[in-house]
Amino acid sequence: MSSQPRDKTDEMVATVSAPGNRSFLSRKSKTFWMLLVAGIVLLIVAIGLGIGLGVGLSGGSGDDSGDGDGGGGSSTPLPPSNNTNATAGEYWKPASGTSWQIVLQNPPTDTSLNVSVYDIDLFDNNASTISTLHAQNRKVICYFSAGSYEPNRPDSSQFAESDYGKELKGWPGEHWLNTNSTNVRTIMSARLALASSKGCDGVDPDNVDGYDNDSGFTLSPSTAVDFLNFLAIAAHGYNMSIGLKNAGAIVNATVGFLQWEVNEQCVQYQECDLFRPFVETGKPVFHIEYPDSAPSISSSARNSVCDDAEAHGFSTVLKEMDLNDWVEDC
């Protein structure tokens, strides 16, 4: 799971070349031609600035950092998806404000926390871990990366080289997936079947925001929504819930058929308003912030997160980047 700060950069470069050799000009016409050339240069500069400003105002922001991205992404929201097949079925529907803990570094070693939900790794935990949590009256969300290739997963050999593209920055060996690939979707279907067989109540599919990164593929918010429709239909068919991970650009399009949002660092990046549609429809935003000083957090650092007005009503936890057992909630 990638959990690094984003690198969003818009660049604008303008270069104007000076006129060439003008030694052929006659003494009588030199002033006229100098004025004419000066006018042309000014016109070129004006056009260049106009184009540059247009790029600066409308250009999207890329992100190679994976999870650490709150996922603002595209500026124009997609309309809500109307695929009724993605909502069919009987499955767990948690309420806004549901308490939670997330442990992905290893199987949780302390399950005594007074929380309702554990988000744990699909592959690193066996069915007995999940049944133990169920016996403690907890619901279990199973994490897996739906949008990236990880080299050390049990099913990694099933991906074709054409299925994965550029590497996730900061995560050697992990590559963005072509989520439109039939083979990729077949593998994800098998992962959902595995989650069901282990007793997971829901799934947390990560890295669905390849459209907002330099993935090596032609991905877009629309293809991401299509992929999530595919995952939701399959998950709901197993009576499992499913949520959105970051990907703020597609909240509006997916809030109707997904059961929660898992967001990282929206306070840090001042974009929690993107995820409010979930709480406004009674669904939880499972929210994580990574204070630099964790696990030693000052009262002021804690309050800056927990008192953030835009994150009011979110299920906020403070974690270390490696998502081990340590947690502090608001």
Secondary structure as UniProt FT lines:
FT   TURN            23..24
FT   TURN            27..29
FT   HELIX           30..58
FT   HELIX           66..68
FT   HELIX           84..86
FT   TURN            96..97
FT   STRAND          100..103
FT   STRAND          117..121
FT   TURN            122..124
FT   HELIX           127..135
FT   TURN            136..137
FT   STRAND          139..145
FT   STRAND          148..149
FT   TURN            151..152
FT   TURN            154..155
FT   HELIX           156..158
FT   HELIX           161..163
FT   STRAND          164..167
FT   TURN            169..170
FT   TURN            172..173
FT   STRAND          175..177
FT   TURN            179..180
FT   HELIX           182..198
FT   STRAND          202..206
FT   HELIX           210..212
FT   HELIX           221..237
FT   TURN            238..239
FT   STRAND          241..242
FT   STRAND          244..245
FT   HELIX           248..250
FT   HELIX           251..254
FT   TURN            255..257
FT   STRAND          261..264
FT   TURN            266..270
FT   HELIX           272..275
FT   HELIX           276..280
FT   TURN            281..282
FT   STRAND          285..289
FT   TURN            292..295
FT   HELIX           299..306
FT   HELIX           309..311
FT   TURN            312..313
FT   STRAND          315..318
FT   TURN            321..322
FT   STRAND          328..329
//
